[in-house]
Amino acid sequence: MSQVRVLLAALKIMKYESERNKLVEKLRSYGISERVVAAMKRVPRHVFVPIEFRGHAYADCPLPIGRNQTISAPHMVAMMCDLLDLQDGMKVLEVGAGCGYHAAVMAELVGKGHIYAIERWKSLANIARKNLKDAGCKNVTIIEGDGTLGDPKHAPYDGISVACAAPDVPPPLFEQLKQNGKMVIPIGRHLQELYLIEKKDGIIRNGKGGVMFVPLIGKHGFRK
């Protein structure tokens, strides 16, 4: 690689670092916890964004990733992680792996724990695996399948993060949640609300505000 190319690559990295730092400060101003802010700072979002959209990698908005899916806005990723209260050593299930970014942020938060992320599109699952490898993330397993069925092989989970809007809480996901575990899930097709679900003596639901996600497709989700 020529000296000019090396210099251009270094300048691009510096630009990404600067933009990521600005995003992190914005998230901090929203009241996001310092643990989550620190995790967001460590994960290079541009690695997970398709090359044609990398100029907008640190804009606080969703971006297309193919198959009519999106990478969630950073503030939404941060909010969902905060609601789950992820701690070192936890085992977490993600439904809707997409490009792998959300899983990478959660992986930073669980440390020695592990993230199992389900994606129904094989092409996106392969992209997520590559992105996670490129980002140096080793504690995430990408699984291809129907996310509404969860992943009973590795259950129960301390937390479950659903990145697609469901008609209601899929029974298999609630069953795979540990007692006292937490789930974040958007519910609704057109008018959606983000819910924090807690498994206590039964199910406890707390609405956290209006959101907009792609629909959850599968046996216990919406039909195609």
N, CA and C of each residue as an Amber inpcrd file, in Angstrom:
protein
   672
   0.8480000  -1.1980000   0.0000000   0.0000000   0.0000000   0.0000000
   0.8810000   1.2460000   0.0000000   0.5890000   2.1810000  -0.8830000
   1.3860000   3.4000000  -0.9800000   1.1970000   4.2750000   0.2470000
   2.1400000   5.2210000   0.4290000   2.0470000   6.1320000   1.5710000
   0.7780000   6.9690000   1.5070000   0.3560000   7.3210000   0.2770000
  -0.8700000   8.1140000   0.1200000  -2.0740000   7.3180000   0.6090000
  -2.1400000   6.0410000   0.2350000  -3.2660000   5.1980000   0.6580000
  -3.2700000   4.9910000   2.1690000  -2.0870000   4.8160000   2.7240000
  -1.9710000   4.6620000   4.1800000  -2.4850000   5.9130000   4.8780000
  -2.0920000   7.0760000   4.3460000  -2.5200000   8.3490000   4.9300000
  -4.0340000   8.5120000   4.8290000  -4.6000000   8.1910000   3.6620000
  -6.0440000   8.3070000   3.4710000  -6.8030000   7.3740000   4.4080000
  -6.2780000   6.1550000   4.5780000  -6.9130000   5.1910000   5.4860000
  -6.8760000   5.7040000   6.9180000  -5.7450000   6.2850000   7.3100000
  -5.6030000   6.8260000   8.6700000  -6.5650000   7.9900000   8.8890000
  -6.7030000   8.8510000   7.8760000  -7.6120000   9.9920000   7.9870000
  -9.0660000   9.5180000   8.1130000  -9.4090000   8.4710000   7.3810000
 -10.7660000   7.9320000   7.4480000 -11.0550000   7.3810000   8.8390000
 -10.0710000   6.6630000   9.4030000 -10.2350000   6.1180000  10.7560000
 -10.4120000   7.2510000  11.7660000  -9.6240000   8.3060000  11.6140000
  -9.7360000   9.4540000  12.5170000 -11.1070000  10.1150000  12.3920000
 -11.6240000  10.1790000  11.1660000 -12.9390000  10.7640000  10.9380000
 -14.0150000   9.9360000  11.6410000 -13.9330000   8.6020000  11.5080000
 -14.8920000   7.7290000  12.1650000 -14.8230000   7.8820000  13.6900000
 -13.5930000   7.9710000  14.2150000 -13.4140000   8.1180000  15.6620000
 -14.0540000   9.4070000  16.1510000 -13.8360000  10.4870000  15.4000000
 -14.3920000  11.7840000  15.7730000 -15.9210000  11.7450000  15.7640000
 -16.4780000  11.1530000  14.7200000 -17.9390000  11.0790000  14.6110000
 -18.5320000  10.1780000  15.6920000 -17.8250000   9.0980000  16.0060000
 -18.3190000   8.2070000  17.0560000 -18.3030000   8.9000000  18.4140000
 -17.2650000   9.6770000  18.6770000 -17.1910000  10.4190000  19.9320000
 -18.3390000  11.4240000  20.0600000 -18.6870000  12.0710000  18.9470000
 -19.8110000  13.0240000  18.9650000 -21.1220000  12.2880000  19.2480000
 -21.2850000  11.1210000  18.6410000 -22.4890000  10.3250000  18.8680000
 -22.5870000   9.9040000  20.3300000 -21.4710000   9.4780000  20.8780000
 -21.4390000   9.0410000  22.2740000 -21.8520000  10.1730000  23.2110000
 -21.3650000  11.3680000  22.9450000 -21.7380000  12.5090000  23.7830000
 -23.2310000  12.8090000  23.6620000 -23.7720000  12.6400000  22.4730000
 -25.2040000  12.8380000  22.2640000 -26.0060000  11.8250000  23.0800000
 -25.5570000  10.5610000  23.0670000 -26.2500000   9.5160000  23.8330000
 -26.1670000   9.8040000  25.3320000 -25.0250000  10.2970000  25.7570000
 -24.8570000  10.6310000  27.1790000 -25.8430000  11.7280000  27.5920000
 -26.0880000  12.6730000  26.6810000 -27.0180000  13.7660000  26.9870000
 -28.4600000  13.2760000  27.0890000 -28.7350000  12.1030000  26.5110000
 -30.0750000  11.5120000  26.5950000 -30.3090000  10.7820000  27.9190000
 -29.2480000  10.6730000  28.7250000 -29.3900000   9.9730000  29.9970000
 -29.0680000   8.4950000  29.9280000 -28.4400000   8.0600000  28.8470000
 -28.0230000   6.6590000  28.7310000 -26.9340000   6.3860000  29.7670000
 -26.9600000   5.2020000  30.3760000 -26.0020000   4.8620000  31.4300000
 -24.5720000   4.8720000  30.9020000 -23.6260000   5.1350000  31.7890000
 -22.2200000   5.2090000  31.3910000 -21.6980000   3.8700000  30.8780000
 -22.1890000   2.7510000  31.4240000 -21.7460000   1.4290000  30.9440000
 -22.1340000   1.2410000  29.4830000 -23.3460000   1.6190000  29.1460000
 -23.8130000   1.4600000  27.7720000 -23.0960000   2.4520000  26.8500000
 -22.9190000   3.6740000  27.3130000 -22.2000000   4.6770000  26.5240000
 -20.7870000   4.1730000  26.2030000 -20.1210000   3.5920000  27.2020000
 -18.7620000   3.0860000  27.0060000 -18.7440000   1.9400000  25.9860000
 -19.7610000   1.0770000  26.0510000 -19.8490000  -0.0350000  25.0970000
 -20.0640000   0.4850000  23.6860000 -20.9360000   1.4930000  23.5460000
 -21.1970000   2.0820000  22.2310000 -19.9300000   2.7270000  21.6610000
 -19.1160000   3.2710000  22.5320000 -17.8770000   3.9070000  22.0860000
 -16.8700000   2.8800000  21.5880000 -16.9080000   1.6780000  22.1670000
 -15.9420000   0.6420000  21.7860000 -16.3140000  -0.0780000  20.4910000
 -17.5890000  -0.0500000  20.1170000 -18.0220000  -0.7960000  18.9300000
 -18.0220000   0.1190000  17.6950000 -17.2550000  -0.2190000  16.6620000
 -17.1820000   0.6020000  15.4490000 -18.4070000   0.3700000  14.5490000
 -19.4050000   1.2200000  14.6420000 -20.6400000   1.0140000  13.8740000
 -20.3860000   0.9830000  12.3680000 -19.3880000   1.7270000  11.8990000
 -19.1390000   1.7760000  10.4570000 -18.7750000   0.4080000   9.8840000
 -18.2180000  -0.4720000  10.7070000 -17.8760000  -1.8230000  10.2500000
 -19.1330000  -2.6040000   9.8880000 -20.2580000  -2.2770000  10.5260000
 -21.5050000  -3.0170000  10.3500000 -22.4330000  -2.3990000   9.2980000
 -22.0710000  -1.2200000   8.8190000 -22.9110000  -0.5080000   7.8490000
 -22.4420000  -0.8160000   6.4310000 -23.3490000  -1.1010000   5.4860000
 -22.9480000  -1.3240000   4.0890000 -22.1010000  -0.1610000   3.5770000
 -21.1220000  -0.4700000   2.7580000 -20.1240000   0.5220000   2.3430000
 -20.7470000   1.7820000   1.7380000 -21.8850000   1.6220000   1.0380000
 -22.4970000   2.7880000   0.4000000 -23.1320000   3.7550000   1.3990000
 -23.2940000   3.3110000   2.6610000 -23.8990000   4.1820000   3.6820000
 -22.9210000   4.5440000   4.7980000 -21.6670000   4.1840000   4.6410000
 -20.7060000   4.4140000   5.7300000 -20.4770000   5.8750000   6.0430000
 -20.7510000   6.7360000   5.0970000 -20.6280000   8.1650000   5.3680000
 -21.6390000   8.6370000   6.4020000 -22.6770000   7.8180000   6.6550000
 -23.7120000   8.1500000   7.6350000 -23.6890000   7.1890000   8.8330000
 -22.5930000   6.4540000   8.9850000 -22.5230000   5.3950000  10.0000000
 -22.8070000   5.8880000  11.4140000 -22.4310000   7.1420000  11.7230000
 -22.6090000   7.6470000  13.0900000 -23.7230000   8.6760000  13.1970000
 -24.5800000   8.7040000  12.1710000 -25.8120000   9.4880000  12.2910000
 -26.7610000   8.6920000  13.1830000 -27.5260000   9.3740000  14.0110000
 -28.4190000   8.6890000  14.9470000 -29.7430000   8.3460000  14.2510000
 -29.6440000   7.4300000  13.2970000 -30.8270000   7.0350000  12.5340000
 -30.6310000   5.6160000  12.0030000 -31.7400000   4.9320000  11.6490000
 -31.6160000   3.6030000  11.0370000 -31.0230000   3.7430000   9.6380000
 -30.3840000   2.6700000   9.1610000 -29.8260000   2.6460000   7.8050000
 -30.1320000   1.3020000   7.1570000 -30.3460000   1.2660000   5.8420000
 -30.6460000   0.0020000   5.1650000 -29.4600000  -0.9560000   5.1980000
 -29.7700000  -2.2610000   5.3530000 -28.7120000  -3.2800000   5.3300000
 -29.0360000  -4.4000000   4.3460000 -30.1330000  -4.2460000   3.5840000
 -30.5340000  -5.2780000   2.6360000 -31.7270000  -6.0640000   3.1420000
 -32.4230000  -6.7570000   2.1920000 -33.5910000  -7.5750000   2.5340000
 -34.6910000  -6.7710000   3.2260000 -34.7660000  -5.4870000   2.9190000
 -35.7530000  -4.5870000   3.5320000 -35.6090000  -4.5080000   5.0510000
 -34.3980000  -4.7360000   5.5360000 -34.1000000  -4.6450000   6.9620000
 -33.2200000  -3.4210000   7.2130000 -33.1000000  -3.0460000   8.4740000
 -32.2800000  -1.8810000   8.8160000 -31.3990000  -2.1630000  10.0340000
 -30.3330000  -1.3990000  10.1410000 -29.5570000  -1.3430000  11.3740000
 -30.2270000  -0.2660000  12.2210000 -30.5550000  -0.5870000  13.4650000
 -31.3080000   0.3410000  14.3090000 -30.5280000   1.6180000  14.5960000
 -31.2550000   2.6820000  14.8770000 -30.6280000   3.9420000  15.2840000
 -29.8430000   3.7090000  16.5770000 -28.6590000   4.3030000  16.7080000
 -27.8460000   4.1030000  17.9140000 -28.5820000   4.3770000  19.2240000
 -29.4190000   5.4310000  19.2730000 -30.1060000   5.7260000  20.5350000
 -31.0700000   4.6040000  20.9130000 -31.6360000   3.9100000  19.9130000
 -32.5540000   2.8140000  20.2090000 -31.7900000   1.5950000  20.7200000
 -30.6370000   1.3150000  20.1210000 -29.7850000   0.2250000  20.5980000
 -29.3840000   0.4870000  22.0540000 -28.9760000   1.7170000  22.3200000
 -28.5440000   2.0850000  23.6700000 -29.6870000   1.9680000  24.6770000
 -30.8610000   2.4350000  24.2940000 -32.0220000   2.3860000  25.1840000
 -32.4060000   0.9480000  25.5120000 -32.4190000   0.0870000  24.4950000
 -32.7940000  -1.3100000  24.7180000 -31.7770000  -2.0170000  25.6080000
 -30.4950000  -1.7120000  25.4090000 -29.4590000  -2.3010000  26.2640000
 -29.6110000  -1.8260000  27.7090000 -29.9090000  -0.5520000  27.8760000
 -30.1210000  -0.0080000  29.2170000 -31.2900000  -0.6980000  29.9260000
 -32.3810000  -0.8880000  29.2020000 -33.5690000  -1.5100000  29.7920000
 -33.2970000  -2.9390000  30.2350000 -32.4600000  -3.6550000  29.4900000
 -32.1370000  -5.0370000  29.8540000 -31.1840000  -5.1190000  31.0420000
 -30.4790000  -4.0210000  31.3350000 -29.5300000  -3.9850000  32.4510000
 -28.5290000  -5.1360000  32.3400000 -27.8400000  -5.1980000  31.2110000
 -26.9130000  -6.2920000  30.9330000 -25.6660000  -6.2000000  31.7970000
 -25.3000000  -7.3580000  32.3630000 -24.1510000  -7.4170000  33.2630000
 -23.1790000  -8.5060000  32.8050000 -21.9520000  -8.4110000  33.3100000
 -20.9170000  -9.3760000  32.9530000 -21.3730000 -10.8060000  33.2410000
 -21.1460000 -11.6950000  32.2920000 -21.4590000 -13.1080000  32.4770000
 -22.8530000 -13.5300000  32.0430000 -23.6920000 -12.5840000  31.6620000
 -25.0660000 -12.9350000  31.2720000 -25.1130000 -13.6550000  29.9200000
 -26.1560000 -14.4630000  29.7690000 -26.4430000 -15.1310000  28.5020000
 -27.6990000 -14.4920000  27.9270000 -27.5790000 -13.9750000  26.7020000
 -28.6550000 -13.1820000  26.1180000 -29.0400000 -13.7250000  24.7440000
 -30.3350000 -13.7100000  24.4740000 -30.8550000 -14.0860000  23.1700000
 -31.2790000 -12.8180000  22.4390000 -30.8540000 -12.6990000  21.1890000
 -31.3240000 -11.5990000  20.3510000 -32.1390000 -12.1690000  19.1990000
 -33.2830000 -11.5640000  18.9370000 -34.1180000 -11.9490000  17.8040000
 -34.0400000 -10.8340000  16.7680000 -33.5020000 -11.1720000  15.6010000
 -33.2990000 -10.1690000  14.5520000 -31.8750000  -9.6760000  14.5700000
 -30.9310000 -10.5460000  14.2210000 -29.5080000 -10.1930000  14.2960000
 -29.1260000  -9.1170000  13.2960000 -29.8060000  -9.1010000  12.1440000
 -29.4800000  -8.1060000  11.1270000 -28.0230000  -8.1680000  10.7200000
 -27.3390000  -7.0330000  10.8180000 -25.9320000  -6.9550000  10.4290000
 -24.9850000  -7.2450000  11.5890000 -25.5260000  -7.4830000  12.7930000
 -24.6980000  -7.8530000  13.9330000 -24.3330000  -6.7380000  14.8900000
 -24.6980000  -5.4920000  14.5650000 -24.2720000  -4.3560000  15.4000000
 -24.8360000  -4.4040000  16.8200000 -26.1300000  -4.5950000  16.9310000
 -26.7650000  -4.6160000  18.2600000 -26.1600000  -5.7290000  19.1130000
 -25.9450000  -6.8910000  18.4870000 -25.3420000  -8.0090000  19.2110000
 -23.9390000  -7.6600000  19.6970000 -23.1880000  -6.9230000  18.8760000
 -21.8240000  -6.5410000  19.2520000 -21.8170000  -5.6230000  20.4680000
 -22.7630000  -4.6900000  20.5290000 -22.8500000  -3.7860000  21.6810000
 -23.2180000  -4.5860000  22.9360000 -24.1800000  -5.4920000  22.8100000
 -24.5610000  -6.3160000  23.9630000 -23.4080000  -7.2070000  24.4010000
 -22.6290000  -7.7030000  23.4210000 -21.4870000  -8.5520000  23.7460000
 -20.4600000  -7.8110000  24.5930000 -20.2790000  -6.5290000  24.3110000
 -19.3750000  -5.7040000  25.1280000 -19.8710000  -5.6300000  26.5640000
 -21.1760000  -5.5410000  26.7220000 -21.7610000  -5.3780000  28.0580000
 -21.7550000  -6.6590000  28.8890000 -21.8850000  -7.8170000  28.2240000
 -21.9280000  -9.0730000  28.9870000 -20.5400000  -9.6510000  29.2290000
 -19.5120000  -9.0830000  28.5950000 -18.1360000  -9.4910000  28.8570000
 -17.8770000 -10.9680000  28.6520000 -17.7660000 -11.7130000  29.7400000
 -17.5020000 -13.1500000  29.6660000 -18.7680000 -13.9560000  29.3630000
 -19.8720000 -13.2700000  29.2380000 -21.1260000 -13.9320000  28.8770000
 -21.1810000 -14.1850000  27.3810000 -22.3870000 -14.4540000  26.8810000
 -22.5060000 -14.7950000  25.4570000 -23.8400000 -14.3150000  24.9020000
 -23.8020000 -13.9340000  23.6190000 -25.0010000 -13.5140000  22.9000000
 -25.3150000 -14.5450000  21.8180000 -26.5600000 -15.0210000  21.8070000
 -27.0450000 -15.9050000  20.7410000 -28.0450000 -15.0890000  19.9350000
 -27.7070000 -14.8270000  18.6700000 -28.5220000 -13.9370000  17.8480000
 -29.1130000 -14.6930000  16.6590000 -30.4460000 -14.6400000  16.5230000
 -31.1450000 -15.3650000  15.4660000 -31.4780000 -14.4280000  14.3090000
 -31.2340000 -14.8980000  13.0930000 -31.5530000 -14.1460000  11.8900000
 -32.2090000 -15.0720000  10.8730000 -33.3660000 -14.6630000  10.3220000
 -34.0780000 -15.5520000   9.4040000 -33.5230000 -15.5230000   7.9870000
 -32.7900000 -14.4410000   7.6230000 -32.2120000 -14.3440000   6.2970000
 -30.7780000 -14.8740000   6.3110000 -30.5220000 -15.9080000   5.5150000
 -29.1770000 -16.4980000   5.4630000 -28.1420000 -15.4770000   5.0300000
 -28.4850000 -14.6500000   4.0230000 -27.5290000 -13.6550000   3.5210000
 -27.1270000 -12.6670000   4.6150000 -28.0890000 -12.2270000   5.4230000
 -27.7800000 -11.2950000   6.5180000 -26.9970000 -12.0000000   7.6310000
 -27.3430000 -13.2600000   7.8890000 -26.6170000 -14.0250000   8.9110000
 -25.1370000 -14.1150000   8.5390000 -24.8580000 -14.3640000   7.2680000
 -23.4630000 -14.4460000   6.8160000 -22.7620000 -13.1000000   6.9210000
 -23.4770000 -12.0310000   6.5960000 -22.9080000 -10.6840000   6.7160000
 -22.6120000 -10.3630000   8.1790000 -23.5470000 -10.7290000   9.0590000
 -23.3520000 -10.4730000  10.4860000 -22.1160000 -11.2020000  11.0070000
 -21.9440000 -12.4460000  10.5950000 -20.7710000 -13.2070000  11.0460000
 -19.4770000 -12.5250000  10.6130000 -19.4450000 -12.0740000   9.3500000
 -18.2440000 -11.3980000   8.8410000 -18.0060000 -10.0790000   9.5830000
 -19.0680000  -9.3050000   9.7740000 -18.9300000  -8.0210000  10.4700000
 -18.4020000  -8.2090000  11.8830000 -18.9490000  -9.1870000  12.5880000
 -18.5230000  -9.4470000  13.9630000 -17.0590000  -9.8730000  14.0110000
 -16.6600000 -10.6850000  13.0450000 -15.2520000 -11.1030000  12.9680000
 -14.3580000  -9.9070000  12.7020000 -14.7760000  -9.0440000  11.7490000
 -13.9870000  -7.8570000  11.4130000 -13.8810000  -6.9000000  12.5950000
 -14.9150000  -6.8840000  13.4380000 -14.9220000  -5.9980000  14.6070000
 -14.2150000  -6.6270000  15.8070000 -13.7630000  -7.8730000  15.6600000
 -13.0540000  -8.5520000  16.7480000 -13.9570000  -9.0510000  17.8550000
 -15.2350000  -9.2470000  17.5400000 -16.2110000  -9.6990000  18.5460000
 -16.2880000 -11.2210000  18.5280000 -15.9670000 -11.8670000  19.6480000
 -15.8730000 -13.3250000  19.6910000 -16.9620000 -14.0090000  20.5230000
 -17.7410000 -13.2560000  21.2780000 -18.7280000 -13.8950000  22.1480000
 -20.1570000 -13.7370000  21.6320000 -20.3020000 -13.8480000  20.3090000
 -21.6180000 -13.8330000  19.6700000 -21.7220000 -15.0210000  18.7280000
 -22.8290000 -15.7530000  18.8230000 -23.1190000 -16.8440000  17.9020000
 -24.3380000 -16.4640000  17.0720000 -24.1910000 -16.4740000  15.7530000
 -25.3060000 -16.1700000  14.8500000 -25.9910000 -17.4750000  14.4450000
 -27.3140000 -17.5000000  14.5960000 -28.1080000 -18.6910000  14.2920000
 -29.1370000 -18.3280000  13.2320000 -29.2850000 -19.1610000  12.2340000
 -30.3010000 -18.9360000  11.1970000 -31.5830000 -19.6630000  11.5960000
 -32.7270000 -18.9630000  11.5160000 -33.9780000 -19.6240000  11.8450000
 -35.1010000 -18.6640000  12.1440000 -36.1990000 -19.2160000  12.6240000
 -37.3980000 -18.4660000  12.9990000 -37.2030000 -17.9040000  14.4010000
 -37.0020000 -16.6030000  14.4750000 -36.7370000 -15.9760000  15.7680000
 -37.8740000 -16.0810000  16.7550000 -39.1140000 -16.2540000  16.2700000
 -40.2540000 -16.3450000  17.1920000 -40.2220000 -17.6300000  18.0050000
 -39.4130000 -18.6040000  17.5580000 -39.2860000 -19.8680000  18.2930000
 -38.1360000 -19.8190000  19.2860000 -37.3430000 -18.7590000  19.2220000
 -36.2100000 -18.6360000  20.1210000 -35.1380000 -19.6630000  19.8030000
 -34.3420000 -19.9670000  20.8120000 -33.2750000 -20.9670000  20.6910000
 -33.2500000 -21.7820000  21.9810000 -34.1300000 -22.8020000  22.0670000
 -34.2300000 -23.5820000  23.3010000 -32.9490000 -24.3140000  23.6710000
 -32.0740000 -24.5500000  22.6900000 -30.8330000 -25.2900000  22.9560000
 -29.9830000 -24.6080000  24.0150000 -29.9740000 -23.2890000  24.0180000
 -29.1140000 -22.5540000  24.9540000 -29.8960000 -21.8670000  26.0720000
 -31.1990000 -22.0890000  26.1310000 -32.0480000 -21.4860000  27.1780000
 -31.7400000 -22.1330000  28.5320000 -32.0910000 -21.4530000  29.6370000
 -32.7870000 -20.1660000  29.7110000 -31.8240000 -18.9840000  29.6020000
 -32.4130000 -17.8060000  29.2960000 -31.6300000 -16.6010000  29.0670000
 -31.8720000 -15.5620000  30.1600000 -30.8040000 -14.8420000  30.5030000
 -30.9360000 -13.7450000  31.4680000 -31.7160000 -12.5850000  30.8520000
 -31.5640000 -12.4120000  29.5450000 -32.2480000 -11.3280000  28.8460000
 -32.5410000 -11.7190000  27.4110000 -33.5840000 -11.1310000  26.8520000
 -33.9330000 -11.3450000  25.4510000 -34.2160000  -9.9860000  24.8190000
 -33.5610000  -9.7240000  23.6960000 -33.7440000  -8.4750000  22.9690000
 -34.3610000  -8.7880000  21.6140000 -35.5240000  -8.2060000  21.3520000
 -36.2230000  -8.4520000  20.0890000 -36.1780000  -7.1730000  19.2550000
 -35.5400000  -7.2670000  18.0800000 -35.3420000  -6.0840000  17.2440000
 -36.3220000  -6.0300000  16.0810000 -37.5030000  -6.6370000  16.2460000
 -38.5700000  -6.6100000  15.2450000 -39.8880000  -6.5040000  16.0030000
 -40.8700000  -5.8710000  15.3770000 -42.1520000  -5.6610000  16.0520000
 -43.0420000  -6.9010000  15.9320000 -43.5610000  -7.3640000  17.0780000
 -44.3830000  -8.5680000  17.1390000 -45.8370000  -8.2070000  17.4470000
 -46.7750000  -9.1130000  17.1190000 -48.1770000  -8.8670000  17.4860000
 -48.3840000  -8.9550000  18.9950000 -47.5410000  -9.7520000  19.6580000
 -47.5600000  -9.9030000  21.1170000 -46.2760000 -10.6310000  21.5020000
 -46.0860000 -10.8810000  22.7810000 -44.8910000 -11.5980000  23.2250000
 -44.9900000 -13.0490000  22.7650000 -44.0870000 -13.5240000  21.9100000
 -44.1250000 -14.9250000  21.4790000 -43.9580000 -15.8690000  22.6730000
 -44.8990000 -16.7900000  22.8930000 -44.8180000 -17.7000000  24.0520000
 -43.4760000 -18.4190000  24.1930000 -42.8490000 -18.9200000  23.1050000
 -41.5680000 -19.6040000  23.2710000 -40.4780000 -18.7020000  23.8500000
 -40.5150000 -17.4260000  23.4930000 -39.4970000 -16.5090000  24.0240000
 -39.6900000 -16.3020000  25.5200000 -40.9340000 -16.1370000  25.9420000
 -41.1890000 -15.9490000  27.3760000 -40.7970000 -17.2040000  28.1550000
 -41.0710000 -18.3640000  27.5760000 -40.7170000 -19.6250000  28.2350000
 -39.2070000 -19.7650000  28.3960000 -38.4450000 -19.2410000  27.4310000
 -36.9860000 -19.3810000  27.4690000 -36.3000000 -18.3180000  28.3240000
 -37.0660000 -17.4040000  28.8700000 -36.5320000 -16.3610000  29.7490000
 -36.4140000 -16.8990000  31.1730000 -35.2930000 -16.6210000  31.8190000
 -35.1010000 -17.0450000  33.2060000 -36.0990000 -16.3620000  34.1240000
 -36.3720000 -16.9680000  35.2570000 -37.1540000 -16.3040000  36.2860000
 -36.4130000 -15.0380000  36.6960000 -37.1260000 -13.9290000  36.7730000
 -36.5710000 -12.6000000  37.0590000 -35.7870000 -12.0270000  35.8700000
 -35.8570000 -12.7060000  34.7260000 -35.1930000 -12.1910000  33.5320000
 -35.9990000 -11.0760000  32.8820000 -35.3690000 -10.3860000  31.9170000
 -36.0130000  -9.2550000  31.2460000 -35.9660000  -9.4210000  29.7330000
 -37.0060000  -8.9060000  29.0910000 -37.0820000  -8.9050000  27.6380000
 -37.4930000  -7.5140000  27.1710000 -36.8820000  -7.0370000  26.0870000
 -37.3550000  -5.8070000  25.4550000 -37.8940000  -6.1890000  24.0840000
 -39.0890000  -5.7100000  23.7880000 -39.7410000  -6.0990000  22.5470000
 -40.7170000  -5.0260000  22.0770000 -40.6620000  -4.6400000  20.8000000
 -41.6700000  -3.7350000  20.2500000 -42.9200000  -4.5420000  19.8940000
 -44.0840000  -4.0250000  20.2390000 -45.3410000  -4.7310000  19.9680000
 -46.2720000  -3.8150000  19.1660000 -46.8490000  -4.3950000  18.1080000
 -47.7540000  -3.6380000  17.2450000 -47.2870000  -3.6770000  15.8070000
 -48.2190000  -3.5150000  14.8890000 -47.8280000  -3.5440000  13.4710000
 -47.5940000  -2.1360000  12.9330000 -48.5720000  -1.2840000  13.0560000
 -48.4450000   0.0780000  12.5310000 -48.1460000   1.0570000  13.6670000
 -48.9030000   0.9860000  14.7440000 -48.6210000   1.7650000  15.9490000
 -47.9060000   0.8370000  16.9230000 -46.6240000   1.0350000  17.1000000
 -45.8150000   0.1340000  17.9200000 -45.3960000   0.8010000  19.2280000
 -45.2790000  -0.0190000  20.2500000 -44.7590000   0.4580000  21.5370000
 -43.6720000  -0.4910000  21.9960000 -42.5930000   0.0800000  22.5250000
 -41.5200000  -0.7370000  23.0850000 -41.8990000  -1.1150000  24.5120000
 -41.8270000  -2.4210000  24.8080000 -42.1780000  -2.9060000  26.1400000
 -40.9790000  -3.5440000  26.8260000 -40.8820000  -3.3020000  28.1240000
 -39.9780000  -4.0490000  28.9790000 -40.8150000  -5.1390000  29.6410000
 -40.4770000  -6.3820000  29.3560000 -41.1810000  -7.5370000  29.9130000
 -40.3260000  -8.1430000  31.0040000 -40.9140000  -8.3680000  32.1790000
 -40.1960000  -9.0170000  33.2780000 -40.9160000 -10.2910000  33.6810000
 -40.1360000 -11.3370000  33.8980000 -40.6920000 -12.6300000  34.2940000
 -40.5860000 -12.7680000  35.8090000 -41.6570000 -12.4210000  36.4770000
 -41.7090000 -12.5300000  37.9350000 -42.6640000 -13.6770000  38.2720000
 -43.7010000 -13.3960000  39.0460000 -44.7820000 -14.3700000  39.2440000
 -45.7790000 -14.1230000  38.1230000 -45.4110000 -14.5560000  36.9270000
 -46.1930000 -14.2360000  35.7500000 -45.4350000 -13.2270000  34.9050000
 -46.1770000 -12.4580000  34.1340000 -45.5670000 -11.5000000  33.2220000
 -45.9000000 -10.0710000  33.6420000 -44.8680000  -9.2310000  33.6850000
 -45.0360000  -7.8140000  34.0110000 -44.6430000  -7.0120000  32.7800000
 -45.5440000  -6.1350000  32.3100000 -45.2910000  -5.3250000  31.1240000
 -45.2070000  -3.8530000  31.4960000 -44.1960000  -3.1920000  30.9630000
 -44.0700000  -1.7470000  31.1440000 -43.7860000  -1.0930000  29.7980000
 -44.7080000  -0.2520000  29.3370000 -44.5190000   0.4560000  28.0750000
 -43.4670000   1.5370000  28.2050000 -42.6250000   1.6620000  27.1800000
 -41.5190000   2.6130000  27.2170000 -41.5610000   3.6420000  26.0900000
 -42.6780000   3.6840000  25.3690000 -42.8030000   4.7140000  24.3430000
 -42.9320000   4.1580000  22.9390000 -43.3790000   5.0130000  22.0300000
 -43.5910000   4.6300000  20.6490000 -42.2930000   4.4120000  19.8920000
 -42.2830000   3.4170000  19.0210000 -41.1020000   3.0860000  18.2240000
 -41.5360000   2.6730000  16.8220000 -40.5560000   2.4170000  15.9600000
 -40.8500000   1.9260000  14.6170000 -39.8060000   0.8840000  14.2250000
 -40.2450000  -0.3640000  14.0830000 -39.3700000  -1.4710000  13.7080000
 -39.9740000  -2.2310000  12.5370000 -39.1380000  -2.9980000  11.8550000
 -39.6440000  -3.9020000  10.8240000 -40.4240000  -5.0100000  11.5250000
 -41.3910000  -5.6660000  10.8420000 -42.1960000  -6.6970000  11.4880000
 -41.4250000  -7.9860000  11.7700000 -41.7890000  -8.6390000  12.8550000
 -41.2420000  -9.9490000  13.2040000 -42.0290000 -11.0050000  12.4350000
 -41.3310000 -11.7300000  11.5620000 -41.9730000 -12.7350000  10.7290000
 -41.6920000 -14.1270000  11.2940000 -42.7410000 -14.9480000  11.3960000
 -42.5290000 -16.3110000  11.8940000 -43.7920000 -16.9030000  12.4710000
 -43.6730000 -18.0770000  13.0270000 -44.8300000 -18.8200000  13.5350000
 -45.6110000 -18.0330000  14.5560000 -44.9140000 -17.3060000  15.4540000
 -45.5940000 -16.5290000  16.5050000 -45.4680000 -15.0290000  16.2400000
 -45.1950000 -14.6670000  14.9880000 -45.1000000 -13.2570000  14.6130000
 -46.1290000 -12.9490000  13.5480000 -45.8030000 -11.9850000  12.7150000
 -46.6730000 -11.6560000  11.6050000 -46.3680000 -12.5730000  10.4330000
 -47.3440000 -12.7710000   9.5630000 -47.1200000 -13.5560000   8.3420000
 -46.4510000 -12.6520000   7.3130000 -45.8310000 -13.2330000   6.3200000
 -45.1540000 -12.4620000   5.2740000 -46.1440000 -11.5960000   4.5120000
